[in-house]
Amino acid sequence: MQQSALIIIDNTNILNKDWFPYKDMAEKYNYAWEILQPNTPWAWNVKTCYEKNQHNVPLKTIQKMADAFEAYPTKTSKQG
């Protein structure tokens, strides 16, 4: 079996439709894939996320992103 490179996609995947194309491409090329969510105690605290962001994203924008976030489906991984 040929070893494949590890590919990491770091994006603001707020809606499931945002990350589905990456999943579909991984499955098309028989890559294992996994969706990970942050597990820090402050991950869903909008004010703390605003304070920690280094891209000057306004607080209102972060709040809108949090409000629009769709929970990931139960199946968030597949072995290649």
C-alpha positions in Angstrom: 0.0 0.0 0.0 1.3 3.4 -1.0 1.6 5.9 1.9 -0.3 9.1 1.3 0.5 12.6 2.6 -1.4 14.0 5.6 -3.6 16.9 4.4 -5.0 19.3 6.9 -7.7 21.8 6.0 -8.2 24.6 8.5 -11.2 26.6 7.6 -14.3 28.4 9.1 -16.6 25.6 8.2 -19.7 27.0 9.8 -22.2 25.1 7.8 -22.0 21.4 6.9 -22.2 22.3 3.2 -18.8 24.2 3.7 -16.9 21.0 4.5 -18.8 18.5 2.5 -16.7 19.1 -0.7 -13.5 18.3 1.3 -15.1 15.1 2.6 -16.3 14.1 -0.9 -12.9 14.7 -2.4 -11.2 12.6 0.3 -13.7 9.8 -0.3 -13.2 10.0 -4.1 -9.4 9.5 -3.7 -9.9 7.0 -0.9 -8.4 9.1 1.9 -9.3 8.6 5.5 -11.0 11.8 6.8 -11.9 13.2 10.2 -13.7 16.3 11.3 -12.4 17.7 14.6 -14.0 20.4 16.7 -12.1 22.4 19.3 -12.3 21.0 22.8 -10.9 24.0 24.8 -13.2 25.2 27.6 -13.7 28.5 25.8 -14.3 27.2 22.3 -18.0 28.2 22.2 -17.5 31.4 24.3 -18.0 34.2 21.7 -16.3 36.9 23.8 -13.2 34.8 24.5 -13.0 33.8 20.8 -13.1 37.5 19.9 -10.4 38.3 22.4 -8.2 35.5 21.1 -8.7 36.0 17.3 -5.7 37.4 15.5 -7.4 38.4 12.3 -9.3 41.4 13.6 -12.7 39.7 13.1 -15.3 41.9 14.7 -17.2 40.6 17.7 -20.5 40.9 15.8 -19.1 38.7 13.0 -18.0 36.0 15.5 -21.4 36.1 17.1 -23.1 35.7 13.7 -20.8 32.7 13.0 -21.6 31.1 16.3 -25.3 31.6 15.8 -25.2 30.1 12.3 -23.0 27.1 13.3 -24.5 23.8 12.3 -23.6 20.8 14.5 -21.7 18.1 12.6 -23.5 14.9 11.7 -22.9 11.9 13.8 -20.5 10.4 11.3 -17.5 12.7 11.2 -14.8 10.3 10.0 -14.1 7.5 7.5 -11.0 5.3 7.2 -9.4 5.3 3.8 
